[in-house]
């Protein structure tokens, strides 16, 4: 992605489809995300393209779990990248790059939830294994289900989506970052501007609520 292409994307509000040269990708793969972002800060637009390729899908997934709308999640993920690029000259590697990125994403998702009304269509959800730290399992057994099992699975997924969606805002954000983005307590605390102990308490309350509400499914 050239400087001209990025400049055009910032004007039109759309990021071009990224592509990183093989040699550059190999070099960048050996660097930390913060080091790559520092290269972006120094004017390396190919490094920015690499970050887009690496984080586009995780960001869309994060937004999708927040807004339950494919088009909106892609728009919000794109806006995160645009804001990262616009802020590149002021970037500091004091915190992890992903912490900074998800702070931007969280603020956008929260603003959207507060300011917009959107449909929440039926969506397919991929759920993780039991969380060792919380003991909460939101997964189903492997294998090809029969009709009855498929109906139960759909009911279970619908219940999970509904209960996560109606958690208090910060609890919902914390659960999504912890469960689906594999972020640790410190990262989540930094994103939400909380202490680690407050973050642990926030997640504990959220998971206790989910356990209680989903006790017939988990």
C-alpha positions as CSV (number, residue, x, y, z in Angstrom):
1,X,0.0,0.0,0.0
2,X,1.6,3.3,-1.1
3,X,1.4,6.6,0.7
4,X,-0.8,7.9,-2.2
5,X,-3.1,4.9,-1.7
6,X,-3.4,5.5,2.0
7,X,-3.9,9.2,1.5
8,X,-6.7,8.4,-0.9
9,X,-8.3,5.9,1.5
10,X,-8.3,8.5,4.3
11,X,-10.2,10.9,2.0
12,X,-12.7,8.4,0.7
13,X,-13.1,6.5,4.0
14,X,-12.1,3.1,2.5
15,X,-8.9,1.2,3.0
16,X,-7.6,-0.5,-0.2
17,X,-7.1,-4.3,-0.1
18,X,-3.7,-4.7,1.5
19,X,-0.8,-6.7,0.1
20,X,2.7,-7.0,1.6
21,X,5.7,-8.1,-0.4
22,X,7.0,-11.5,0.7
23,X,10.5,-10.2,1.7
24,X,9.0,-7.4,3.7
25,X,6.5,-9.7,5.4
26,X,9.4,-12.0,6.5
27,X,11.3,-9.1,8.0
28,X,8.2,-7.6,9.7
29,X,7.2,-11.0,11.1
30,X,10.4,-10.9,13.2
31,X,9.4,-7.6,14.9
32,X,7.0,-6.9,17.7
33,X,3.7,-5.1,16.9
34,X,5.1,-2.0,18.7
35,X,8.3,-2.1,16.6
36,X,6.2,-2.4,13.4
37,X,4.0,0.6,14.5
38,X,7.2,2.6,15.1
39,X,8.1,1.9,11.5
40,X,4.7,3.2,10.5
41,X,5.4,6.3,12.6
42,X,8.7,6.7,10.7
43,X,6.9,6.6,7.4
44,X,6.9,2.9,6.4
45,X,3.5,2.5,4.8
46,X,4.3,-1.2,4.0
47,X,4.5,-1.8,7.8
48,X,1.0,-0.3,8.1
49,X,-0.2,-2.7,5.4
50,X,1.3,-5.6,7.4
51,X,-0.7,-4.5,10.5
52,X,-3.9,-4.4,8.5
53,X,-3.3,-7.9,7.2
54,X,-2.5,-9.2,10.7
55,X,-5.4,-7.5,12.6
56,X,-8.2,-7.0,10.1
57,X,-10.0,-10.3,10.9
58,X,-9.5,-10.1,14.7
59,X,-10.8,-6.6,14.8
60,X,-13.8,-7.4,12.6
61,X,-14.5,-10.4,14.9
62,X,-14.3,-8.1,18.0
63,X,-16.6,-5.6,16.5
64,X,-19.0,-8.3,15.3
65,X,-19.4,-9.6,18.8
66,X,-20.1,-6.0,20.0
67,X,-22.6,-4.9,17.3
68,X,-23.9,-8.2,15.9
69,X,-23.9,-6.7,12.4
70,X,-21.5,-7.7,9.6
71,X,-21.5,-4.5,7.7
72,X,-21.2,-2.3,10.8
73,X,-18.4,-4.4,12.2
74,X,-16.4,-4.0,9.0
75,X,-17.0,-0.3,9.0
76,X,-15.9,0.1,12.6
77,X,-12.8,-2.1,12.1
78,X,-11.9,0.1,9.1
79,X,-12.4,3.2,11.2
80,X,-10.0,1.8,13.8
81,X,-7.3,1.4,11.1
82,X,-7.9,4.9,9.8
83,X,-7.6,6.3,13.3
84,X,-4.4,4.4,13.9
85,X,-2.9,5.8,10.7
86,X,-4.0,9.3,11.5
87,X,-2.4,9.0,15.0
88,X,0.8,7.4,13.8
89,X,3.0,10.4,14.4
90,X,2.0,10.6,18.1
91,X,2.3,6.9,18.7
92,X,4.4,5.9,21.7
93,X,5.5,2.3,22.5
94,X,4.9,2.7,26.2
95,X,2.0,0.1,26.1
96,X,1.4,-2.9,23.9
97,X,0.2,-2.0,20.4
98,X,-2.8,-4.3,20.8
99,X,-3.8,-2.5,24.0
100,X,-3.7,0.8,22.2
101,X,-5.6,-0.6,19.2
102,X,-8.3,-2.3,21.3
103,X,-8.7,0.9,23.3
104,X,-9.6,2.7,20.1
105,X,-11.9,-0.2,19.0
106,X,-13.6,-0.3,22.4
107,X,-14.3,3.5,22.4
108,X,-15.7,3.2,18.8
109,X,-17.9,0.2,19.8
110,X,-19.2,2.0,22.9
111,X,-20.0,5.2,21.0
112,X,-21.8,3.2,18.4
113,X,-23.8,1.3,20.9
114,X,-24.8,4.6,22.6
115,X,-25.6,6.6,19.5
116,X,-27.0,4.1,17.0
117,X,-29.8,1.6,16.7
118,X,-29.1,-1.5,14.7
119,X,-30.6,-4.8,13.8
120,X,-29.2,-8.0,15.4
121,X,-29.8,-10.7,12.9
122,X,-29.2,-14.4,13.5
123,X,-25.5,-15.0,13.5
124,X,-23.2,-18.0,13.6
125,X,-21.0,-18.0,16.7
126,X,-17.8,-20.0,17.3
127,X,-17.3,-20.6,21.0
128,X,-14.1,-21.5,22.8
129,X,-13.2,-24.4,25.1
130,X,-13.6,-24.1,28.9
131,X,-11.7,-21.1,30.3
132,X,-9.2,-22.4,32.8
133,X,-9.3,-19.1,34.7
134,X,-13.0,-18.9,35.1
135,X,-14.3,-22.4,34.6
136,X,-16.9,-21.2,32.3
137,X,-17.6,-23.3,29.2
138,X,-19.6,-21.9,26.4
139,X,-18.9,-24.7,23.9
140,X,-20.7,-27.7,22.5
141,X,-19.4,-31.2,21.8
142,X,-17.8,-32.1,18.5
143,X,-19.4,-34.4,16.0
144,X,-22.3,-34.2,13.6
145,X,-25.5,-33.3,15.5
146,X,-28.8,-34.9,14.8
147,X,-31.9,-32.7,14.3
148,X,-32.6,-32.5,18.1
149,X,-29.0,-31.7,18.9
150,X,-28.9,-29.0,16.3
151,X,-32.1,-27.4,17.6
152,X,-30.6,-27.5,21.2
153,X,-27.3,-26.0,19.9
154,X,-29.1,-23.2,18.2
155,X,-31.2,-22.4,21.3
156,X,-28.0,-22.5,23.3
157,X,-26.1,-20.2,21.0
158,X,-29.1,-17.8,21.0
159,X,-29.2,-17.8,24.8
160,X,-25.4,-17.1,25.0
161,X,-25.6,-14.2,22.5
162,X,-28.6,-12.7,24.4
163,X,-27.0,-13.0,27.8
164,X,-23.6,-11.5,26.7
165,X,-25.4,-8.7,24.8
166,X,-27.4,-7.6,27.9
167,X,-24.4,-7.6,30.3
168,X,-23.6,-4.1,31.6
169,X,-21.4,-2.4,29.0
170,X,-18.0,-2.7,30.7
171,X,-18.7,-6.3,31.7
172,X,-19.6,-7.1,28.1
173,X,-16.5,-5.5,26.8
174,X,-14.3,-7.3,29.3
175,X,-15.8,-10.7,28.5
176,X,-15.3,-10.2,24.8
177,X,-11.7,-9.1,25.2
178,X,-10.9,-11.9,27.7
179,X,-12.8,-14.8,26.1
180,X,-12.5,-14.1,22.4
181,X,-9.5,-11.8,22.0
182,X,-7.4,-13.8,24.5
183,X,-6.3,-10.6,26.3
184,X,-4.9,-10.8,29.8
185,X,-6.1,-8.8,32.8
186,X,-3.5,-6.1,32.4
187,X,-4.4,-5.5,28.8
188,X,-8.1,-5.3,29.5
189,X,-7.4,-3.0,32.5
190,X,-5.4,-0.7,30.3
191,X,-8.1,-0.6,27.6
192,X,-10.9,0.1,30.1
193,X,-8.8,2.4,32.3
194,X,-9.2,0.1,35.4
195,X,-6.8,-1.5,37.9
196,X,-6.1,-5.2,37.4
197,X,-8.0,-6.0,40.6
198,X,-11.0,-4.1,39.4
199,X,-10.8,-5.9,36.1
200,X,-10.7,-9.3,37.8
201,X,-13.7,-8.3,39.9
202,X,-15.5,-7.1,36.7
203,X,-14.9,-10.4,34.9
204,X,-15.8,-12.4,38.0
205,X,-19.2,-10.6,38.2
206,X,-19.8,-11.0,34.5
207,X,-19.0,-14.8,34.5
208,X,-21.1,-15.4,37.6
209,X,-24.0,-13.7,35.9
210,X,-23.5,-15.8,32.8
211,X,-23.2,-19.0,34.8
212,X,-26.5,-18.2,36.5
213,X,-28.4,-17.2,33.4
214,X,-27.0,-20.1,31.3
215,X,-27.1,-22.8,34.0
216,X,-29.6,-24.8,31.8
217,X,-27.2,-24.7,28.9
218,X,-23.7,-25.1,30.3
